[in-house]
Amino acid sequence: MDGNILGLALPIGLGMAAIGSGLGLGKAIEGGMNAMGRQPEAIGQIQTAMIIGCAFIEALTIYALLAIIMLMGKV
């Protein structure tokens, strides 16, 4: 019984992580673009901070994927 629940929960969890990551990246890019439009002289600094933030957001999704890969052996 537990294997069936875990087999269903793993793809749902990864899907939720991917959706959350996509929404987070969208909001981060939107904020960066708005800031660049308001202060064109600071584009370099804003872009650098935005890229670092996007890398952290993507890292969380990769951690979720690795956790699911590790748990697949339990199913």
PDB file of N, CA, C, O and CB in Angstrom:
ATOM      1  N   MET A   1       0.815  -1.201   0.000  1.00  0.00           N
ATOM      2  CA  MET A   1       0.000   0.000   0.000  1.00  0.00           C
ATOM      3  C   MET A   1       0.852   1.255   0.000  1.00  0.00           C
ATOM      4  O   MET A   1       0.570   2.202  -0.734  1.00  0.00           O
ATOM      5  CB  MET A   1      -0.924   0.004   1.192  1.00  0.00           C
ATOM      6  N   ASP A   2       1.903   1.265   0.829  1.00  0.00           N
ATOM      7  CA  ASP A   2       2.744   2.459   0.900  1.00  0.00           C
ATOM      8  C   ASP A   2       3.490   2.689  -0.403  1.00  0.00           C
ATOM      9  O   ASP A   2       3.720   3.837  -0.784  1.00  0.00           O
ATOM     10  CB  ASP A   2       3.734   2.343   2.051  1.00  0.00           C
ATOM     11  N   GLY A   3       3.872   1.626  -1.091  1.00  0.00           N
ATOM     12  CA  GLY A   3       4.565   1.779  -2.365  1.00  0.00           C
ATOM     13  C   GLY A   3       3.695   2.435  -3.411  1.00  0.00           C
ATOM     14  O   GLY A   3       4.176   3.230  -4.218  1.00  0.00           O
ATOM     15  N   ASN A   4       2.397   2.100  -3.403  1.00  0.00           N
ATOM     16  CA  ASN A   4       1.480   2.705  -4.364  1.00  0.00           C
ATOM     17  C   ASN A   4       1.306   4.194  -4.095  1.00  0.00           C
ATOM     18  O   ASN A   4       1.251   4.998  -5.025  1.00  0.00           O
ATOM     19  CB  ASN A   4       0.125   2.002  -4.322  1.00  0.00           C
ATOM     20  N   ILE A   5       1.220   4.552  -2.833  1.00  0.00           N
ATOM     21  CA  ILE A   5       1.068   5.967  -2.483  1.00  0.00           C
ATOM     22  C   ILE A   5       2.330   6.734  -2.846  1.00  0.00           C
ATOM     23  O   ILE A   5       2.254   7.842  -3.377  1.00  0.00           O
ATOM     24  CB  ILE A   5       0.756   6.130  -0.980  1.00  0.00           C
ATOM     25  N   LEU A   6       3.485   6.153  -2.565  1.00  0.00           N
ATOM     26  CA  LEU A   6       4.751   6.808  -2.901  1.00  0.00           C
ATOM     27  C   LEU A   6       4.925   6.916  -4.407  1.00  0.00           C
ATOM     28  O   LEU A   6       5.443   7.915  -4.906  1.00  0.00           O
ATOM     29  CB  LEU A   6       5.929   6.044  -2.292  1.00  0.00           C
ATOM     30  N   GLY A   7       4.495   5.892  -5.132  1.00  0.00           N
ATOM     31  CA  GLY A   7       4.575   5.928  -6.596  1.00  0.00           C
ATOM     32  C   GLY A   7       3.717   7.019  -7.200  1.00  0.00           C
ATOM     33  O   GLY A   7       4.042   7.541  -8.266  1.00  0.00           O
ATOM     34  N   LEU A   8       2.639   7.369  -6.544  1.00  0.00           N
ATOM     35  CA  LEU A   8       1.784   8.450  -7.027  1.00  0.00           C
ATOM     36  C   LEU A   8       2.265   9.808  -6.529  1.00  0.00           C
ATOM     37  O   LEU A   8       2.150  10.811  -7.234  1.00  0.00           O
ATOM     38  CB  LEU A   8       0.341   8.216  -6.590  1.00  0.00           C
ATOM     39  N   ALA A   9       2.799   9.837  -5.322  1.00  0.00           N
ATOM     40  CA  ALA A   9       3.218  11.108  -4.728  1.00  0.00           C
ATOM     41  C   ALA A   9       4.482  11.664  -5.370  1.00  0.00           C
ATOM     42  O   ALA A   9       4.651  12.881  -5.445  1.00  0.00           O
ATOM     43  CB  ALA A   9       3.440  10.936  -3.242  1.00  0.00           C
ATOM     44  N   LEU A  10       5.371  10.790  -5.834  1.00  0.00           N
ATOM     45  CA  LEU A  10       6.633  11.281  -6.412  1.00  0.00           C
ATOM     46  C   LEU A  10       6.425  12.147  -7.651  1.00  0.00           C
ATOM     47  O   LEU A  10       6.944  13.263  -7.690  1.00  0.00           O
ATOM     48  CB  LEU A  10       7.526  10.111  -6.768  1.00  0.00           C
ATOM     49  N   PRO A  11       5.692  11.690  -8.662  1.00  0.00           N
ATOM     50  CA  PRO A  11       5.507  12.573  -9.833  1.00  0.00           C
ATOM     51  C   PRO A  11       4.678  13.816  -9.520  1.00  0.00           C
ATOM     52  O   PRO A  11       4.907  14.878 -10.099  1.00  0.00           O
ATOM     53  CB  PRO A  11       4.841  11.803 -10.959  1.00  0.00           C
ATOM     54  N   ILE A  12       3.717  13.688  -8.608  1.00  0.00           N
ATOM     55  CA  ILE A  12       2.928  14.867  -8.237  1.00  0.00           C
ATOM     56  C   ILE A  12       3.816  15.887  -7.534  1.00  0.00           C
ATOM     57  O   ILE A  12       3.705  17.088  -7.784  1.00  0.00           O
ATOM     58  CB  ILE A  12       1.738  14.470  -7.327  1.00  0.00           C
ATOM     59  N   GLY A  13       4.693  15.412  -6.656  1.00  0.00           N
ATOM     60  CA  GLY A  13       5.615  16.314  -5.961  1.00  0.00           C
ATOM     61  C   GLY A  13       6.571  17.006  -6.913  1.00  0.00           C
ATOM     62  O   GLY A  13       6.842  18.198  -6.770  1.00  0.00           O
ATOM     63  N   LEU A  14       7.084  16.260  -7.887  1.00  0.00           N
ATOM     64  CA  LEU A  14       7.990  16.870  -8.860  1.00  0.00           C
ATOM     65  C   LEU A  14       7.252  17.885  -9.722  1.00  0.00           C
ATOM     66  O   LEU A  14       7.797  18.939 -10.049  1.00  0.00           O
ATOM     67  CB  LEU A  14       8.636  15.794  -9.746  1.00  0.00           C
ATOM     68  N   GLY A  15       6.023  17.574 -10.087  1.00  0.00           N
ATOM     69  CA  GLY A  15       5.228  18.529 -10.859  1.00  0.00           C
ATOM     70  C   GLY A  15       4.967  19.805 -10.090  1.00  0.00           C
ATOM     71  O   GLY A  15       5.033  20.901 -10.647  1.00  0.00           O
ATOM     72  N   MET A  16       4.668  19.663  -8.802  1.00  0.00           N
ATOM     73  CA  MET A  16       4.447  20.848  -7.972  1.00  0.00           C
ATOM     74  C   MET A  16       5.730  21.667  -7.833  1.00  0.00           C
ATOM     75  O   MET A  16       5.684  22.897  -7.840  1.00  0.00           O
ATOM     76  CB  MET A  16       3.927  20.441  -6.585  1.00  0.00           C
ATOM     77  N   ALA A  17       6.872  20.993  -7.706  1.00  0.00           N
ATOM     78  CA  ALA A  17       8.146  21.708  -7.619  1.00  0.00           C
ATOM     79  C   ALA A  17       8.429  22.456  -8.919  1.00  0.00           C
ATOM     80  O   ALA A  17       8.917  23.586  -8.896  1.00  0.00           O
ATOM     81  CB  ALA A  17       9.296  20.731  -7.305  1.00  0.00           C
ATOM     82  N   ALA A  18       8.122  21.824 -10.052  1.00  0.00           N
ATOM     83  CA  ALA A  18       8.358  22.475 -11.345  1.00  0.00           C
ATOM     84  C   ALA A  18       7.432  23.676 -11.532  1.00  0.00           C
ATOM     85  O   ALA A  18       7.853  24.712 -12.045  1.00  0.00           O
ATOM     86  CB  ALA A  18       8.158  21.472 -12.495  1.00  0.00           C
ATOM     87  N   ILE A  19       6.185  23.541 -11.120  1.00  0.00           N
ATOM     88  CA  ILE A  19       5.239  24.660 -11.233  1.00  0.00           C
ATOM     89  C   ILE A  19       5.682  25.811 -10.331  1.00  0.00           C
ATOM     90  O   ILE A  19       5.672  26.970 -10.746  1.00  0.00           O
ATOM     91  CB  ILE A  19       3.799  24.206 -10.862  1.00  0.00           C
ATOM     92  N   GLY A  20       6.067  25.488  -9.107  1.00  0.00           N
ATOM     93  CA  GLY A  20       6.536  26.522  -8.188  1.00  0.00           C
ATOM     94  C   GLY A  20       7.779  27.225  -8.697  1.00  0.00           C
ATOM     95  O   GLY A  20       7.921  28.441  -8.568  1.00  0.00           O
ATOM     96  N   SER A  21       8.679  26.440  -9.278  1.00  0.00           N
ATOM     97  CA  SER A  21       9.897  27.027  -9.834  1.00  0.00           C
ATOM     98  C   SER A  21       9.572  27.943 -11.009  1.00  0.00           C
ATOM     99  O   SER A  21      10.145  29.025 -11.137  1.00  0.00           O
ATOM    100  CB  SER A  21      10.870  25.926 -10.275  1.00  0.00           C
ATOM    101  N   GLY A  22       8.665  27.512 -11.852  1.00  0.00           N
ATOM    102  CA  GLY A  22       8.277  28.339 -12.993  1.00  0.00           C
ATOM    103  C   GLY A  22       7.632  29.649 -12.568  1.00  0.00           C
ATOM    104  O   GLY A  22       7.915  30.706 -13.131  1.00  0.00           O
ATOM    105  N   LEU A  23       6.766  29.566 -11.572  1.00  0.00           N
ATOM    106  CA  LEU A  23       6.136  30.790 -11.073  1.00  0.00           C
ATOM    107  C   LEU A  23       7.165  31.710 -10.405  1.00  0.00           C
ATOM    108  O   LEU A  23       7.132  32.927 -10.588  1.00  0.00           O
ATOM    109  CB  LEU A  23       5.012  30.443 -10.078  1.00  0.00           C
ATOM    110  N   GLY A  24       8.069  31.120  -9.636  1.00  0.00           N
ATOM    111  CA  GLY A  24       9.104  31.927  -8.986  1.00  0.00           C
ATOM    112  C   GLY A  24      10.030  32.591  -9.988  1.00  0.00           C
ATOM    113  O   GLY A  24      10.390  33.758  -9.833  1.00  0.00           O
ATOM    114  N   LEU A  25      10.418  31.843 -11.018  1.00  0.00           N
ATOM    115  CA  LEU A  25      11.278  32.428 -12.048  1.00  0.00           C
ATOM    116  C   LEU A  25      10.554  33.547 -12.793  1.00  0.00           C
ATOM    117  O   LEU A  25      11.148  34.578 -13.110  1.00  0.00           O
ATOM    118  CB  LEU A  25      11.740  31.347 -13.038  1.00  0.00           C
ATOM    119  N   GLY A  26       9.280  33.337 -13.068  1.00  0.00           N
ATOM    120  CA  GLY A  26       8.509  34.364 -13.761  1.00  0.00           C
ATOM    121  C   GLY A  26       8.438  35.653 -12.967  1.00  0.00           C
ATOM    122  O   GLY A  26       8.602  36.741 -13.518  1.00  0.00           O
ATOM    123  N   LYS A  27       8.194  35.530 -11.673  1.00  0.00           N
ATOM    124  CA  LYS A  27       8.125  36.736 -10.829  1.00  0.00           C
ATOM    125  C   LYS A  27       9.492  37.399 -10.702  1.00  0.00           C
ATOM    126  O   LYS A  27       9.582  38.627 -10.672  1.00  0.00           O
ATOM    127  CB  LYS A  27       7.585  36.385  -9.430  1.00  0.00           C
ATOM    128  N   ALA A  28      10.562  36.597 -10.627  1.00  0.00           N
ATOM    129  CA  ALA A  28      11.906  37.166 -10.524  1.00  0.00           C
ATOM    130  C   ALA A  28      12.280  37.923 -11.801  1.00  0.00           C
ATOM    131  O   ALA A  28      12.828  39.024 -11.744  1.00  0.00           O
ATOM    132  CB  ALA A  28      12.937  36.057 -10.244  1.00  0.00           C
ATOM    133  N   ILE A  29      11.981  37.326 -12.934  1.00  0.00           N
ATOM    134  CA  ILE A  29      12.288  37.981 -14.213  1.00  0.00           C
ATOM    135  C   ILE A  29      11.438  39.238 -14.386  1.00  0.00           C
ATOM    136  O   ILE A  29      11.924  40.263 -14.864  1.00  0.00           O
ATOM    137  CB  ILE A  29      12.052  37.008 -15.395  1.00  0.00           C
ATOM    138  N   GLU A  30      10.172  39.152 -13.997  1.00  0.00           N
ATOM    139  CA  GLU A  30       9.303  40.330 -14.092  1.00  0.00           C
ATOM    140  C   GLU A  30       9.842  41.479 -13.246  1.00  0.00           C
ATOM    141  O   GLU A  30       9.885  42.620 -13.704  1.00  0.00           O
ATOM    142  CB  GLU A  30       7.872  39.979 -13.651  1.00  0.00           C
ATOM    143  N   GLY A  31      10.250  41.187 -12.026  1.00  0.00           N
ATOM    144  CA  GLY A  31      10.802  42.226 -11.159  1.00  0.00           C
ATOM    145  C   GLY A  31      12.089  42.809 -11.714  1.00  0.00           C
ATOM    146  O   GLY A  31      12.315  44.017 -11.651  1.00  0.00           O
ATOM    147  N   GLY A  32      12.931  41.940 -12.258  1.00  0.00           N
ATOM    148  CA  GLY A  32      14.179  42.416 -12.850  1.00  0.00           C
ATOM    149  C   GLY A  32      13.945  43.298 -14.064  1.00  0.00           C
ATOM    150  O   GLY A  32      14.607  44.323 -14.226  1.00  0.00           O
ATOM    151  N   MET A  33      13.014  42.909 -14.912  1.00  0.00           N
ATOM    152  CA  MET A  33      12.719  43.700 -16.101  1.00  0.00           C
ATOM    153  C   MET A  33      12.115  45.055 -15.730  1.00  0.00           C
ATOM    154  O   MET A  33      12.437  46.074 -16.341  1.00  0.00           O
ATOM    155  CB  MET A  33      11.769  42.935 -17.021  1.00  0.00           C
ATOM    156  N   ASN A  34      11.241  45.056 -14.727  1.00  0.00           N
ATOM    157  CA  ASN A  34      10.678  46.328 -14.271  1.00  0.00           C
ATOM    158  C   ASN A  34      11.765  47.241 -13.715  1.00  0.00           C
ATOM    159  O   ASN A  34      11.781  48.441 -13.988  1.00  0.00           O
ATOM    160  CB  ASN A  34       9.600  46.085 -13.209  1.00  0.00           C
ATOM    161  N   ALA A  35      12.669  46.662 -12.934  1.00  0.00           N
ATOM    162  CA  ALA A  35      13.756  47.459 -12.359  1.00  0.00           C
ATOM    163  C   ALA A  35      14.681  47.992 -13.454  1.00  0.00           C
ATOM    164  O   ALA A  35      15.137  49.134 -13.383  1.00  0.00           O
ATOM    165  CB  ALA A  35      14.560  46.619 -11.348  1.00  0.00           C
ATOM    166  N   MET A  36      14.959  47.164 -14.468  1.00  0.00           N
ATOM    167  CA  MET A  36      15.822  47.613 -15.569  1.00  0.00           C
ATOM    168  C   MET A  36      15.154  48.727 -16.367  1.00  0.00           C
ATOM    169  O   MET A  36      15.825  49.645 -16.840  1.00  0.00           O
ATOM    170  CB  MET A  36      16.167  46.435 -16.499  1.00  0.00           C
ATOM    171  N   GLY A  37      13.846  48.649 -16.515  1.00  0.00           N
ATOM    172  CA  GLY A  37      13.131  49.695 -17.236  1.00  0.00           C
ATOM    173  C   GLY A  37      13.111  51.013 -16.477  1.00  0.00           C
ATOM    174  O   GLY A  37      13.118  52.085 -17.081  1.00  0.00           O
ATOM    175  N   ARG A  38      13.088  50.930 -15.164  1.00  0.00           N
ATOM    176  CA  ARG A  38      13.045  52.153 -14.358  1.00  0.00           C
ATOM    177  C   ARG A  38      14.413  52.767 -14.154  1.00  0.00           C
ATOM    178  O   ARG A  38      14.539  53.987 -14.048  1.00  0.00           O
ATOM    179  CB  ARG A  38      12.424  51.869 -13.021  1.00  0.00           C
ATOM    180  N   GLN A  39      15.453  51.922 -14.098  1.00  0.00           N
ATOM    181  CA  GLN A  39      16.818  52.428 -13.887  1.00  0.00           C
ATOM    182  C   GLN A  39      17.763  51.802 -14.911  1.00  0.00           C
ATOM    183  O   GLN A  39      18.486  50.858 -14.590  1.00  0.00           O
ATOM    184  CB  GLN A  39      17.308  52.124 -12.437  1.00  0.00           C
ATOM    185  N   PRO A  40      17.761  52.319 -16.135  1.00  0.00           N
ATOM    186  CA  PRO A  40      18.605  51.723 -17.184  1.00  0.00           C
ATOM    187  C   PRO A  40      20.102  51.801 -16.865  1.00  0.00           C
ATOM    188  O   PRO A  40      20.883  50.998 -17.374  1.00  0.00           O
ATOM    189  CB  PRO A  40      18.339  52.415 -18.510  1.00  0.00           C
ATOM    190  N   GLU A  41      20.501  52.752 -16.035  1.00  0.00           N
ATOM    191  CA  GLU A  41      21.935  52.872 -15.731  1.00  0.00           C
ATOM    192  C   GLU A  41      22.425  51.759 -14.807  1.00  0.00           C
ATOM    193  O   GLU A  41      23.633  51.557 -14.678  1.00  0.00           O
ATOM    194  CB  GLU A  41      22.224  54.228 -15.095  1.00  0.00           C
ATOM    195  N   ALA A  42      21.515  51.040 -14.166  1.00  0.00           N
ATOM    196  CA  ALA A  42      21.902  49.971 -13.234  1.00  0.00           C
ATOM    197  C   ALA A  42      21.619  48.583 -13.804  1.00  0.00           C
ATOM    198  O   ALA A  42      21.476  47.619 -13.053  1.00  0.00           O
ATOM    199  CB  ALA A  42      21.168  50.139 -11.907  1.00  0.00           C
ATOM    200  N   ILE A  43      21.539  48.482 -15.119  1.00  0.00           N
ATOM    201  CA  ILE A  43      21.182  47.198 -15.737  1.00  0.00           C
ATOM    202  C   ILE A  43      22.186  46.101 -15.372  1.00  0.00           C
ATOM    203  O   ILE A  43      21.777  44.973 -15.096  1.00  0.00           O
ATOM    204  CB  ILE A  43      21.105  47.348 -17.264  1.00  0.00           C
ATOM    205  N   GLY A  44      23.451  46.395 -15.365  1.00  0.00           N
ATOM    206  CA  GLY A  44      24.467  45.378 -15.064  1.00  0.00           C
ATOM    207  C   GLY A  44      24.300  44.783 -13.678  1.00  0.00           C
ATOM    208  O   GLY A  44      24.352  43.564 -13.514  1.00  0.00           O
ATOM    209  N   GLN A  45      24.104  45.624 -12.689  1.00  0.00           N
ATOM    210  CA  GLN A  45      23.944  45.140 -11.318  1.00  0.00           C
ATOM    211  C   GLN A  45      22.633  44.374 -11.142  1.00  0.00           C
ATOM    212  O   GLN A  45      22.598  43.341 -10.474  1.00  0.00           O
ATOM    213  CB  GLN A  45      23.998  46.311 -10.336  1.00  0.00           C
ATOM    214  N   ILE A  46      21.570  44.877 -11.737  1.00  0.00           N
ATOM    215  CA  ILE A  46      20.265  44.216 -11.622  1.00  0.00           C
ATOM    216  C   ILE A  46      20.302  42.859 -12.308  1.00  0.00           C
ATOM    217  O   ILE A  46      19.783  41.873 -11.785  1.00  0.00           O
ATOM    218  CB  ILE A  46      19.149  45.093 -12.230  1.00  0.00           C
ATOM    219  N   GLN A  47      20.915  42.819 -13.477  1.00  0.00           N
ATOM    220  CA  GLN A  47      20.978  41.570 -14.235  1.00  0.00           C
ATOM    221  C   GLN A  47      21.794  40.520 -13.499  1.00  0.00           C
ATOM    222  O   GLN A  47      21.419  39.347 -13.488  1.00  0.00           O
ATOM    223  CB  GLN A  47      21.573  41.816 -15.618  1.00  0.00           C
ATOM    224  N   THR A  48      22.888  40.913 -12.890  1.00  0.00           N
ATOM    225  CA  THR A  48      23.709  39.977 -12.133  1.00  0.00           C
ATOM    226  C   THR A  48      22.936  39.404 -10.953  1.00  0.00           C
ATOM    227  O   THR A  48      22.958  38.195 -10.723  1.00  0.00           O
ATOM    228  CB  THR A  48      24.984  40.661 -11.645  1.00  0.00           C
ATOM    229  N   ALA A  49      22.260  40.256 -10.213  1.00  0.00           N
ATOM    230  CA  ALA A  49      21.470  39.783  -9.073  1.00  0.00           C
ATOM    231  C   ALA A  49      20.323  38.887  -9.525  1.00  0.00           C
ATOM    232  O   ALA A  49      19.996  37.905  -8.858  1.00  0.00           O
ATOM    233  CB  ALA A  49      20.922  40.970  -8.277  1.00  0.00           C
ATOM    234  N   MET A  50      19.718  39.225 -10.652  1.00  0.00           N
ATOM    235  CA  MET A  50      18.616  38.435 -11.163  1.00  0.00           C
ATOM    236  C   MET A  50      19.088  37.040 -11.594  1.00  0.00           C
ATOM    237  O   MET A  50      18.408  36.048 -11.331  1.00  0.00           O
ATOM    238  CB  MET A  50      17.953  39.157 -12.332  1.00  0.00           C
ATOM    239  N   ILE A  51      20.230  36.964 -12.243  1.00  0.00           N
ATOM    240  CA  ILE A  51      20.765  35.673 -12.689  1.00  0.00           C
ATOM    241  C   ILE A  51      21.133  34.798 -11.496  1.00  0.00           C
ATOM    242  O   ILE A  51      20.875  33.595 -11.512  1.00  0.00           O
ATOM    243  CB  ILE A  51      21.995  35.879 -13.591  1.00  0.00           C
ATOM    244  N   ILE A  52      21.728  35.382 -10.472  1.00  0.00           N
ATOM    245  CA  ILE A  52      22.063  34.612  -9.265  1.00  0.00           C
ATOM    246  C   ILE A  52      20.790  34.107  -8.592  1.00  0.00           C
ATOM    247  O   ILE A  52      20.732  32.952  -8.170  1.00  0.00           O
ATOM    248  CB  ILE A  52      22.889  35.475  -8.274  1.00  0.00           C
ATOM    249  N   GLY A  53      19.779  34.952  -8.487  1.00  0.00           N
ATOM    250  CA  GLY A  53      18.510  34.538  -7.895  1.00  0.00           C
ATOM    251  C   GLY A  53      17.841  33.424  -8.684  1.00  0.00           C
ATOM    252  O   GLY A  53      17.290  32.492  -8.098  1.00  0.00           O
ATOM    253  N   CYS A  54      17.883  33.514 -10.008  1.00  0.00           N
ATOM    254  CA  CYS A  54      17.303  32.464 -10.843  1.00  0.00           C
ATOM    255  C   CYS A  54      18.054  31.144 -10.675  1.00  0.00           C
ATOM    256  O   CYS A  54      17.443  30.075 -10.710  1.00  0.00           O
ATOM    257  CB  CYS A  54      17.312  32.891 -12.314  1.00  0.00           C
ATOM    258  N   ALA A  55      19.356  31.210 -10.497  1.00  0.00           N
ATOM    259  CA  ALA A  55      20.130  29.992 -10.271  1.00  0.00           C
ATOM    260  C   ALA A  55      19.727  29.322  -8.961  1.00  0.00           C
ATOM    261  O   ALA A  55      19.642  28.095  -8.898  1.00  0.00           O
ATOM    262  CB  ALA A  55      21.628  30.307 -10.262  1.00  0.00           C
ATOM    263  N   PHE A  56      19.479  30.107  -7.920  1.00  0.00           N
ATOM    264  CA  PHE A  56      19.034  29.536  -6.651  1.00  0.00           C
ATOM    265  C   PHE A  56      17.646  28.903  -6.781  1.00  0.00           C
ATOM    266  O   PHE A  56      17.390  27.845  -6.207  1.00  0.00           O
ATOM    267  CB  PHE A  56      19.020  30.614  -5.562  1.00  0.00           C
ATOM    268  N   ILE A  57      16.763  29.541  -7.526  1.00  0.00           N
ATOM    269  CA  ILE A  57      15.425  28.992  -7.725  1.00  0.00           C
ATOM    270  C   ILE A  57      15.507  27.666  -8.481  1.00  0.00           C
ATOM    271  O   ILE A  57      14.834  26.702  -8.115  1.00  0.00           O
ATOM    272  CB  ILE A  57      14.533  29.995  -8.490  1.00  0.00           C
ATOM    273  N   GLU A  58      16.321  27.612  -9.524  1.00  0.00           N
ATOM    274  CA  GLU A  58      16.486  26.386 -10.289  1.00  0.00           C
ATOM    275  C   GLU A  58      17.138  25.292  -9.450  1.00  0.00           C
ATOM    276  O   GLU A  58      16.840  24.112  -9.632  1.00  0.00           O
ATOM    277  CB  GLU A  58      17.315  26.652 -11.537  1.00  0.00           C
ATOM    278  N   ALA A  59      18.020  25.672  -8.538  1.00  0.00           N
ATOM    279  CA  ALA A  59      18.684  24.677  -7.679  1.00  0.00           C
ATOM    280  C   ALA A  59      17.658  23.956  -6.815  1.00  0.00           C
ATOM    281  O   ALA A  59      17.791  22.755  -6.578  1.00  0.00           O
ATOM    282  CB  ALA A  59      19.756  25.351  -6.783  1.00  0.00           C
ATOM    283  N   LEU A  60      16.641  24.661  -6.344  1.00  0.00           N
ATOM    284  CA  LEU A  60      15.608  24.014  -5.535  1.00  0.00           C
ATOM    285  C   LEU A  60      14.861  22.959  -6.342  1.00  0.00           C
ATOM    286  O   LEU A  60      14.517  21.904  -5.808  1.00  0.00           O
ATOM    287  CB  LEU A  60      14.624  25.054  -4.992  1.00  0.00           C
ATOM    288  N   THR A  61      14.608  23.224  -7.610  1.00  0.00           N
ATOM    289  CA  THR A  61      13.935  22.250  -8.460  1.00  0.00           C
ATOM    290  C   THR A  61      14.829  21.040  -8.701  1.00  0.00           C
ATOM    291  O   THR A  61      14.350  19.907  -8.725  1.00  0.00           O
ATOM    292  CB  THR A  61      13.531  22.887  -9.793  1.00  0.00           C
ATOM    293  N   ILE A  62      16.113  21.275  -8.877  1.00  0.00           N
ATOM    294  CA  ILE A  62      17.051  20.168  -9.068  1.00  0.00           C
ATOM    295  C   ILE A  62      17.136  19.322  -7.807  1.00  0.00           C
ATOM    296  O   ILE A  62      17.242  18.099  -7.898  1.00  0.00           O
ATOM    297  CB  ILE A  62      18.445  20.695  -9.452  1.00  0.00           C
ATOM    298  N   TYR A  63      17.093  19.945  -6.628  1.00  0.00           N
ATOM    299  CA  TYR A  63      17.082  19.187  -5.375  1.00  0.00           C
ATOM    300  C   TYR A  63      15.838  18.310  -5.289  1.00  0.00           C
ATOM    301  O   TYR A  63      15.919  17.164  -4.846  1.00  0.00           O
ATOM    302  CB  TYR A  63      17.147  20.139  -4.166  1.00  0.00           C
ATOM    303  N   ALA A  64      14.702  18.830  -5.703  1.00  0.00           N
ATOM    304  CA  ALA A  64      13.469  18.037  -5.693  1.00  0.00           C
ATOM    305  C   ALA A  64      13.598  16.851  -6.645  1.00  0.00           C
ATOM    306  O   ALA A  64      13.169  15.745  -6.316  1.00  0.00           O
ATOM    307  CB  ALA A  64      12.253  18.910  -6.085  1.00  0.00           C
ATOM    308  N   LEU A  65      14.182  17.072  -7.814  1.00  0.00           N
ATOM    309  CA  LEU A  65      14.385  15.985  -8.772  1.00  0.00           C
ATOM    310  C   LEU A  65      15.317  14.920  -8.202  1.00  0.00           C
ATOM    311  O   LEU A  65      15.052  13.726  -8.346  1.00  0.00           O
ATOM    312  CB  LEU A  65      14.951  16.530 -10.088  1.00  0.00           C
ATOM    313  N   LEU A  66      16.395  15.336  -7.564  1.00  0.00           N
ATOM    314  CA  LEU A  66      17.323  14.371  -6.977  1.00  0.00           C
ATOM    315  C   LEU A  66      16.673  13.584  -5.842  1.00  0.00           C
ATOM    316  O   LEU A  66      16.918  12.386  -5.701  1.00  0.00           O
ATOM    317  CB  LEU A  66      18.571  15.083  -6.467  1.00  0.00           C
ATOM    318  N   ALA A  67      15.855  14.240  -5.041  1.00  0.00           N
ATOM    319  CA  ALA A  67      15.152  13.541  -3.971  1.00  0.00           C
ATOM    320  C   ALA A  67      14.213  12.492  -4.541  1.00  0.00           C
ATOM    321  O   ALA A  67      14.103  11.395  -3.993  1.00  0.00           O
ATOM    322  CB  ALA A  67      14.373  14.530  -3.104  1.00  0.00           C
ATOM    323  N   ILE A  68      13.544  12.815  -5.623  1.00  0.00           N
ATOM    324  CA  ILE A  68      12.626  11.857  -6.241  1.00  0.00           C
ATOM    325  C   ILE A  68      13.397  10.703  -6.861  1.00  0.00           C
ATOM    326  O   ILE A  68      12.957   9.556  -6.775  1.00  0.00           O
ATOM    327  CB  ILE A  68      11.758  12.546  -7.304  1.00  0.00           C
ATOM    328  N   ILE A  69      14.521  10.974  -7.476  1.00  0.00           N
ATOM    329  CA  ILE A  69      15.337   9.895  -8.042  1.00  0.00           C
ATOM    330  C   ILE A  69      15.811   8.956  -6.942  1.00  0.00           C
ATOM    331  O   ILE A  69      15.834   7.739  -7.126  1.00  0.00           O
ATOM    332  CB  ILE A  69      16.547  10.470  -8.809  1.00  0.00           C
ATOM    333  N   MET A  70      16.189   9.523  -5.794  1.00  0.00           N
ATOM    334  CA  MET A  70      16.637   8.683  -4.678  1.00  0.00           C
ATOM    335  C   MET A  70      15.482   7.871  -4.102  1.00  0.00           C
ATOM    336  O   MET A  70      15.683   6.728  -3.692  1.00  0.00           O
ATOM    337  CB  MET A  70      17.271   9.547  -3.577  1.00  0.00           C
ATOM    338  N   LEU A  71      14.292   8.429  -4.063  1.00  0.00           N
ATOM    339  CA  LEU A  71      13.139   7.718  -3.514  1.00  0.00           C
ATOM    340  C   LEU A  71      12.529   6.715  -4.481  1.00  0.00           C
ATOM    341  O   LEU A  71      11.743   5.864  -4.063  1.00  0.00           O
ATOM    342  CB  LEU A  71      12.093   8.701  -3.102  1.00  0.00           C
ATOM    343  N   MET A  72      12.870   6.793  -5.758  1.00  0.00           N
ATOM    344  CA  MET A  72      12.317   5.842  -6.716  1.00  0.00           C
ATOM    345  C   MET A  72      12.750   4.419  -6.427  1.00  0.00           C
ATOM    346  O   MET A  72      12.056   3.473  -6.800  1.00  0.00           O
ATOM    347  CB  MET A  72      12.723   6.221  -8.115  1.00  0.00           C
ATOM    348  N   GLY A  73      13.875   4.255  -5.774  1.00  0.00           N
ATOM    349  CA  GLY A  73      14.311   2.910  -5.410  1.00  0.00           C
ATOM    350  C   GLY A  73      13.458   2.293  -4.323  1.00  0.00           C
ATOM    351  O   GLY A  73      13.517   1.082  -4.111  1.00  0.00           O
ATOM    352  N   LYS A  74      12.675   3.088  -3.635  1.00  0.00           N
ATOM    353  CA  LYS A  74      11.808   2.594  -2.555  1.00  0.00           C
ATOM    354  C   LYS A  74      10.472   2.087  -3.087  1.00  0.00           C
ATOM    355  O   LYS A  74       9.749   1.387  -2.378  1.00  0.00           O
ATOM    356  CB  LYS A  74      11.566   3.697  -1.526  1.00  0.00           C
ATOM    357  N   VAL A  75      10.136   2.440  -4.343  1.00  0.00           N
ATOM    358  CA  VAL A  75       8.829   2.057  -4.894  1.00  0.00           C
ATOM    359  C   VAL A  75       8.882   0.627  -5.358  1.00  0.00           C
ATOM    360  O   VAL A  75       7.887   0.102  -5.856  1.00  0.00           O
ATOM    361  CB  VAL A  75       8.413   2.983  -6.058  1.00  0.00           C
TER     362      VAL A  75
END
